[in-house]
């Protein structure tokens, strides 16, 4: 009997593993497309500013429009995905952001771009709450940070692809074609999601239309674990937004890199980010497998990442562009490693039905921080033309965030919510 049981179980687990990682691949590609659509405007920004006569404050306001709706959307989509589920939720979010991405091609004024960016922010805000909840549904705890690191690395792939592909489209067909081409990718992914997810769910033993459990926000806001994640996102997400939307402009204004030369430095930076995302998640997963507690494993990984960010303080004063690229590459890699572990804390600390709402609230806080950095960057650059204050913030935010997280939740003890139970996939 033991032999029969031993022989029967591995094929079942193997099949579940195949479907589990197939879903992770879909999350990876969704995140990649999300960032391609998000970053297209930053690659085109120097040329759009010249041709459409934007100043620094106009550009900052356009970015702020995205951030405001992204913040609102993060809170709402976390709430929505906990109620309608990951399958339906993702389909809705990708449809909205793909329509908005294509819609940029029709914009001609700063106000019209702001409207399209706001709609894009609303749709794209659903990506991470849905991805995190999907990982919580499909993966056991010891694999969640790795799975999160893998899908989160799609943000870096998107950031790599964009400066390589968008300039080619721009130079041959103009900027409207660049927005249309990148926006259409979302509709292609949507078809794959609608076909593949139900197939994997049936064979991977995950229900597509499972009973939803309503988790009120008030009990979540009363838990220190929630605030640890919220504050961590609020303090560190703005740094990533700064890199995403201002790096091409920094390299252009500081080192004279034009759109046809911006690709290689950005590719190096985001390749490093990609490695950081996967290694950061794998590091804490490795420590867990060696018997470390969740508290020790996650915080060791996060502190390591926070320390690696510090040298970016000097990036704005680097002697040449490649020194700056090296410092920023280390910082973006560390950010993504930090982010993979911070995301995973939500599924470490909360039962599955609450994960989407927690990540939504935390993502909204991070986007609010992004609104601040957009306004601050626009003001600083318009008045002083200096990136020094911005890189000073970028280099110190993570250590501050780590200290506050440890103070709020010194043991990372899971939150207990009345009437809500967790389950391992």
C-alpha positions in Angstrom: 0.0 0.0 0.0 2.8 2.4 0.8 4.5 1.7 -2.5 1.2 2.3 -4.4 0.7 5.6 -2.6 4.2 6.7 -3.2 4.0 6.0 -6.9 0.6 7.6 -7.4 1.3 10.9 -5.7 4.2 12.3 -7.7 2.4 12.3 -11.1 -0.5 14.3 -9.5 1.9 16.7 -7.9 3.9 17.0 -11.1 0.8 17.9 -13.0 -0.2 20.5 -10.5 3.3 21.9 -10.7 3.1 22.2 -14.5 -0.2 24.1 -14.3 1.0 26.2 -11.4 4.0 27.5 -13.3 2.0 28.0 -16.4 -0.2 30.4 -14.5 3.0 32.0 -13.2 4.2 32.5 -16.8 0.9 34.2 -17.6 1.4 36.5 -14.7 4.9 37.2 -15.9 3.7 38.2 -19.4 0.9 40.3 -18.0 3.3 42.2 -15.9 5.7 42.6 -18.8 2.9 44.1 -21.0 1.8 46.3 -18.1 5.2 47.9 -17.9 5.7 48.2 -21.7 2.4 50.2 -21.8 3.4 52.2 -18.7 6.9 53.1 -19.8 6.3 54.0 -23.4 5.7 57.6 -22.5 8.9 57.9 -20.5 11.0 56.7 -23.5 9.2 59.1 -25.8 9.1 62.0 -23.2 12.1 64.1 -24.4 10.7 64.1 -28.0 7.1 64.5 -27.0 8.1 67.5 -24.8 9.8 69.2 -27.7 7.2 68.5 -30.3 4.1 69.1 -28.1 5.8 71.9 -26.1 5.5 70.5 -22.6 7.6 71.9 -19.7 8.7 69.9 -16.7 5.5 70.7 -14.8 3.3 69.5 -17.7 5.1 66.2 -17.8 4.9 65.9 -14.0 1.2 66.5 -14.1 0.7 63.9 -16.8 2.6 61.4 -14.6 0.6 62.5 -11.6 -2.7 61.8 -13.4 -1.6 58.2 -13.9 -0.5 58.0 -10.2 -3.7 59.4 -8.8 -5.9 56.9 -10.6 -3.4 54.2 -9.9 -3.7 55.0 -6.2 -7.5 55.0 -6.3 -7.5 51.9 -8.5 -5.1 49.9 -6.2 -7.6 50.2 -3.3 -10.6 49.5 -5.4 -9.2 46.6 -7.5 -7.9 44.9 -4.4 -11.4 45.1 -3.0 -12.9 43.9 -6.4 -10.5 41.0 -7.0 -11.3 39.6 -3.5 -14.9 39.4 -4.5 -15.1 38.5 -8.2 -11.9 36.5 -8.2 -8.6 36.5 -10.1 -9.9 35.1 -13.4 -12.6 37.6 -14.1 -10.7 40.5 -12.4 -7.7 40.2 -14.5 -9.8 40.1 -17.7 -11.5 43.4 -16.7 -8.3 45.1 -15.7 -6.3 44.2 -18.9 -9.2 45.3 -21.1 -9.3 48.7 -19.5 -5.5 49.4 -19.6 -5.2 48.1 -23.2 -7.9 50.5 -24.4 -6.2 53.3 -22.6 -2.8 52.4 -24.0 -4.0 52.5 -27.6 -6.0 55.7 -26.8 -2.7 57.6 -26.3 -2.4 57.7 -30.0 -5.3 60.1 -30.3 -4.0 62.6 -27.7 -2.5 65.9 -28.8 -2.4 68.1 -25.7 -1.0 67.6 -22.2 -4.5 67.5 -20.9 -5.5 64.7 -23.3 -2.4 62.7 -22.4 -3.4 63.2 -18.8 -6.8 61.7 -19.4 -5.4 58.7 -21.1 -2.8 58.2 -18.4 -5.5 58.4 -15.8 -7.5 55.6 -17.5 -4.3 53.6 -18.0 -3.5 54.0 -14.3 -7.0 52.8 -13.3 -6.6 49.6 -15.4 -3.0 48.9 -14.6 -3.7 49.2 -10.9 -5.3 45.8 -11.0 -2.2 43.9 -12.1 -0.3 43.4 -8.8 -3.2 42.8 -6.4 -4.4 40.2 -8.8 -1.0 38.6 -9.4 -0.3 38.4 -5.6 -3.7 36.9 -4.9 -3.2 34.4 -7.8 0.1 33.3 -6.4 -1.5 32.9 -2.9 -4.1 30.6 -4.5 -1.7 28.5 -6.6 1.5 28.3 -4.6 2.4 26.9 -1.1 4.1 29.4 1.2 7.6 28.2 0.6 7.4 28.9 -3.1 5.5 32.2 -3.0 8.5 34.6 -2.9 10.1 32.8 -5.8 6.9 32.9 -7.8 6.4 36.5 -6.9 10.0 37.3 -7.9 9.5 35.6 -11.3 6.2 37.3 -12.2 7.6 40.6 -10.8 10.6 40.3 -13.1 8.2 40.9 -16.0 8.3 44.5 -15.0 12.0 44.6 -15.7 11.6 42.7 -19.0 8.9 45.3 -20.0 11.3 48.0 -19.0 14.0 46.4 -21.2 11.9 45.8 -24.2 10.4 49.3 -24.3 13.6 51.3 -24.9 14.7 48.8 -27.5 11.4 48.5 -29.5 9.6 51.9 -29.0 12.4 54.0 -30.5 12.4 51.8 -33.7 8.6 52.2 -34.1 8.9 55.9 -33.3 11.6 56.6 -35.9 9.9 54.7 -38.6 6.2 55.3 -38.0 5.9 58.2 -35.4 4.9 58.3 -31.8 1.1 57.4 -32.3 2.1 54.1 -33.8 4.3 53.3 -30.8 1.3 53.6 -28.5 -0.9 51.5 -30.7 1.6 48.7 -31.2 2.3 48.4 -27.5 -1.4 48.7 -26.5 -2.4 45.8 -28.8 -0.2 43.4 -26.8 -2.7 43.5 -23.9 -5.5 42.2 -26.1 -3.3 39.3 -27.3 -2.6 38.4 -23.7 -6.3 38.6 -22.8 -7.2 35.9 -25.3 -4.5 33.6 -23.8 -5.7 34.2 -20.3 -9.4 33.4 -21.2 -8.3 30.2 -22.8 -5.5 28.9 -20.6 -6.5 29.8 -17.1 -9.7 27.7 -17.0 -7.9 24.7 -18.5 -5.1 25.0 -15.8 -7.7 25.5 -13.0 -9.6 22.4 -13.9 -6.6 20.2 -14.2 -4.6 22.0 -11.4 -7.4 21.5 -8.9 -8.0 25.3 -8.5 -11.6 26.5 -8.7 -12.4 29.3 -11.2 -15.7 30.2 -9.5 -15.1 29.3 -5.9 -17.2 30.9 -3.1 -15.9 34.3 -2.2 -15.3 35.4 1.3 -15.9 39.1 2.1 -13.2 40.6 4.3 -14.1 44.1 5.6 -11.4 46.7 5.4 -11.8 48.0 9.0 -10.5 44.8 10.6 -7.6 44.8 8.2 -6.7 48.4 9.0 -6.7 47.5 12.7 -3.9 45.0 12.2 -0.2 46.2 12.5 0.7 43.7 9.8 -1.4 45.7 7.3 0.4 48.9 8.2 3.8 47.3 7.9 3.1 46.5 4.3 1.3 49.9 3.6 4.2 52.0 5.0 6.8 49.8 3.2 5.1 50.4 -0.1 4.4 54.1 0.6 8.1 54.8 1.3 9.8 52.7 -1.4 7.4 52.6 -4.4 8.0 56.2 -5.3 11.6 55.4 -5.9 10.7 52.9 -8.5 8.3 55.4 -10.1 11.1 57.9 -10.2 13.3 55.4 -12.0 10.6 54.4 -14.4 9.5 57.8 -15.5 12.6 60.0 -15.1 15.6 57.8 -15.9 15.4 58.5 -19.7 15.1 62.2 -19.0 18.0 62.1 -16.5 20.2 60.3 -19.1 19.1 62.7 -21.8 19.6 65.9 -19.8 22.8 64.8 -18.0 24.7 62.9 -20.6 22.9 63.9 -23.8 21.6 60.5 -24.7 19.0 60.8 -27.5 16.2 58.3 -28.2 18.3 56.3 -30.6 21.1 55.9 -27.9 19.0 55.5 -24.8 18.4 51.8 -25.2 21.7 50.2 -24.0 21.9 52.0 -20.7 18.3 51.3 -19.8 18.6 47.6 -20.9 21.6 47.2 -18.5 19.7 48.8 -15.7 16.6 46.7 -16.1 18.5 43.5 -16.7 20.0 44.0 -13.3 16.5 44.7 -12.0 15.3 41.4 -13.5 18.1 39.5 -11.7 17.4 41.3 -8.5 13.7 40.4 -8.6 14.3 36.7 -9.0 17.3 36.5 -6.7 15.6 38.5 -4.0 12.7 36.2 -3.9 14.9 33.1 -4.2 17.1 34.2 -1.4 14.4 34.3 1.2 12.9 31.1 -0.2 16.3 29.5 0.2 16.5 30.6 3.8 13.0 29.3 4.6 14.0 25.9 3.1 17.0 25.8 5.4 14.7 26.2 8.4 14.8 29.9 9.0 11.6 31.5 10.3 9.5 33.7 8.0 10.5 36.7 10.1 14.3 36.0 9.8 14.2 35.0 6.1 12.1 37.9 4.8 13.8 40.6 6.9 17.3 39.3 6.1 16.6 39.5 2.4 14.9 43.0 2.8 17.8 44.4 4.8 20.3 43.2 2.3 18.4 44.9 -0.5 18.0 48.1 1.6 21.8 48.3 2.1 22.5 47.8 -1.6 20.3 50.8 -2.6 22.4 53.3 -0.5 25.2 54.0 -3.1 22.6 55.4 -5.6 22.8 58.6 -3.6 25.9 59.4 -5.7 24.4 58.5 -9.1 23.6 62.1 -10.0 27.2 63.2 -9.5 28.8 60.3 -11.3 31.8 61.1 -13.4 30.4 59.5 -16.5 27.2 57.8 -17.7 28.4 54.2 -17.1 29.3 54.9 -13.4 25.8 56.3 -13.0 24.3 53.3 -14.8 26.2 50.9 -12.5 25.0 52.6 -9.4 21.4 52.8 -10.6 21.5 49.2 -11.8 22.5 48.0 -8.3 19.7 50.1 -6.8 17.0 48.9 -9.2 18.1 45.3 -8.7 17.8 45.8 -4.9 14.5 47.5 -5.2 13.0 44.5 -7.1 14.4 42.1 -4.6 12.9 44.2 -1.8 9.6 44.4 -3.7 9.4 40.6 -4.2 9.7 40.0 -0.4 7.4 42.9 0.5 4.7 41.6 -1.8 5.1 38.1 -0.3 4.6 39.4 3.2 0.9 39.9 2.4 0.4 36.2 1.8 2.7 35.3 4.7 0.7 37.5 7.1 -2.9 37.2 5.9 -5.3 34.5 4.8 -6.0 34.2 1.1 -9.3 36.0 1.0 -7.7 39.1 2.4 -4.6 39.2 0.3 -6.0 41.2 -2.6 -7.4 43.8 -0.3 -4.2 44.2 1.7 -2.1 44.5 -1.5 -4.6 46.9 -2.9 -4.4 49.2 0.1 -0.6 49.0 0.1 -0.4 49.6 -3.6 -2.6 52.6 -3.2 -0.3 53.9 -0.6 2.7 53.3 -2.8 0.9 55.2 -5.7 0.2 58.1 -3.3 3.9 58.2 -2.6 4.3 58.2 -6.4 2.1 61.3 -6.6 4.3 63.1 -4.2 7.5 62.1 -6.1 6.0 63.3 -9.4 5.1 66.7 -8.0 8.4 67.0 -6.2 10.4 66.0 -9.2 8.6 68.4 -11.5 9.1 71.3 -9.0 12.8 70.5 -8.3 13.7 70.0 -12.0 11.8 73.1 -13.1 13.4 75.3 -10.5 16.9 73.9 -9.9 17.5 71.5 -12.8 19.2 69.2 -10.3 18.7 65.5 -9.7 20.7 65.5 -6.4 17.7 65.7 -4.0 15.8 63.0 -5.9 18.7 60.5 -5.7 19.2 61.3 -2.1 15.6 60.2 -1.4 16.1 57.2 -3.6 19.1 56.0 -1.6 17.7 56.3 1.9 14.0 55.4 1.6 14.6 51.6 2.0 16.5 51.7 5.3 13.9 54.0 6.8 11.1 51.7 5.6 12.9 48.6 6.9 13.2 50.2 10.3 9.6 51.1 10.5 8.5 47.6 9.3 10.6 46.0 12.0 9.2 48.4 14.6 5.6 47.8 13.7 5.9 44.0 13.2 9.0 42.7 15.0 8.0 39.0 14.7 5.9 39.1 11.5 3.2 37.1 13.2 0.3 36.2 10.9 -2.8 38.2 11.4 -5.9 36.4 12.7 -9.2 37.5 11.1 -12.5 36.2 12.6 -14.3 33.8 10.2 -11.5 33.8 7.6 -9.3 30.8 7.1 -6.2 30.3 5.0 -5.5 27.3 2.8 -2.4 26.1 1.1 -2.4 25.2 -2.5 
